[in-house]
Amino acid sequence: MKKSWIYFVLVLLLGGFTWYYFHREENPTYPLSEANFNVKDTNAIETIFLSNMKKENVKISRTQEGWILNDSLDVRTDALSGLLRVLNKQYAEKPVPSGYHDDVIRELSATGTKIELYTKQGKTHCFYVSQIPGPNNLTYMLNEGAKRPYIVKLPLENNFVGIRYFTGEAQWRSKHILYSKHAVNSVSVQYPDSSQYSFAMKVTPPDSFYVETNHPEHSLLNKKRVRSYLGFLEKVYCTGFESVYGYKDSVITKGKQMATLTVQREGKAAESITFYFKKAGRDTKGKLVLNGVEYDGDYFFGFLNHRDLIVMNRNATQTLLRRGKEFFEADQE
C-alpha cells in the first residue's frame, strides 16, 4: 500500500514537471542595443522623462523628500509604483513579425510615448512605447537606435503594458493637495461677502492655539475642533484639475468668489485656495440659486496657489470653509 502511494506521488511530480517544461514562458535574451527595456534596479533611477508628439512632457525626479513632478508638483504614488513595476518586470518576448514592422513603426512615431531613464551615471534607457494595444493586448516597444520593434510582455500576464506610460501632467499629479510633512503655523479663511465668518488661526507647538474672528466671542476656544480642523488639512483631495486655460481664465476673472483659504507651514511658502461657485450645467443634480443664477451645489472650483484651477466636492469644500465662531462652540452631546 505504501509503495502505491509513493508511485502515485512520483507520477504527480513527473506530470507537473512535464507540464511546466512544455508550458513555461522563457524570457529570451536579446542584445541591449536592440531591446533595452528591462530595468533590474529601479532604486537606482534618479530621473524619468516621458513625452509624445502632442508636445506633452513630464519629468519625474527623485529627491531627498521623495519623488516630485516637473520640479515642483506632488506625483501620484500609485502611478509611479505601477510604472516602476513594469520597468522591472517587462521583457522582450520576440521581434515584431516583419509583416507588421512598418505599421508598428508608423504607430510608434505618431502616437507612441518616449521614455528616458537616468541614474547617477547618466542615461541608461531610451525607448518608445505603443499607446494602442495590438492583437491580444500586445505592447510594442522600440529601443532608441534599434532596427526592429519588439513585442514586450509581463511574466504570466496578458495586460497591455503601454497603459502605464502616459504623458499628461494632470494624469501624473497627485490629487492630495495642501499636504506636507512640515507643521502648520497658521491658517486663515477670508469671506469677501461675509466677513463676520472669517477667521485667522495661529498654532504654537505643542498644544497652543489662537483663533481671531470678526465675531464677538464670549466662550472658551474649543481645542478639539481646532485639532480636528488642522488634521483635516492633511487629508484633503481635489476631484481633478481643469487644464483648459481659457476656461480657467474665465472663472477667475468673472466667476463668483466664495472664500480664500491660506495655509502657512514652517519653512515653506504659503499655499492658498480661492474658491468659486461653479455654474450649473446639464448634468448638475443639486443646484444653488444665488441672485437668480444657478450654481452647482455638489462641486466648486478652486484656484490653487495662483496657478491651477481644481474641482472640489461639497464635502471637502464645506469642511475647509468653516466659520470662525464654530471654534468657540461647545460640542453637542
Buried (B, 14 or more C-beta within 10 A) or exposed (E): EEEEEEEEEEEEEEEEEEEEEEEEEEEEEBEEEBBBBBBEEBEBBBEBBBBBEEEBBBBBBBEEEEBBBBEEBBBBEEBBEEBBEBBBBBBBBEBBEEEBBEEBBEBBEEBBBBBBBBBEEEEBBBBBBBBBBBEEBBBBBBBBEBEBBBBBBBEEEEEBBBBBBBBBBBEBBBBBBBBBEEEBBBBBBBBEEEEEBBBBBBBEEEEEBEBEBBEEBEEEBBEEBBEEBBEBBEEBBBBBBBEEEEEBEEBBEEBBBBBBBBBBBEEBEEBBBBBBBBBBEEEBEEEBEEEEEBBBBBBBBBBBBEEBBBBBEEEBBEBBBBBBBBBBEEEEE
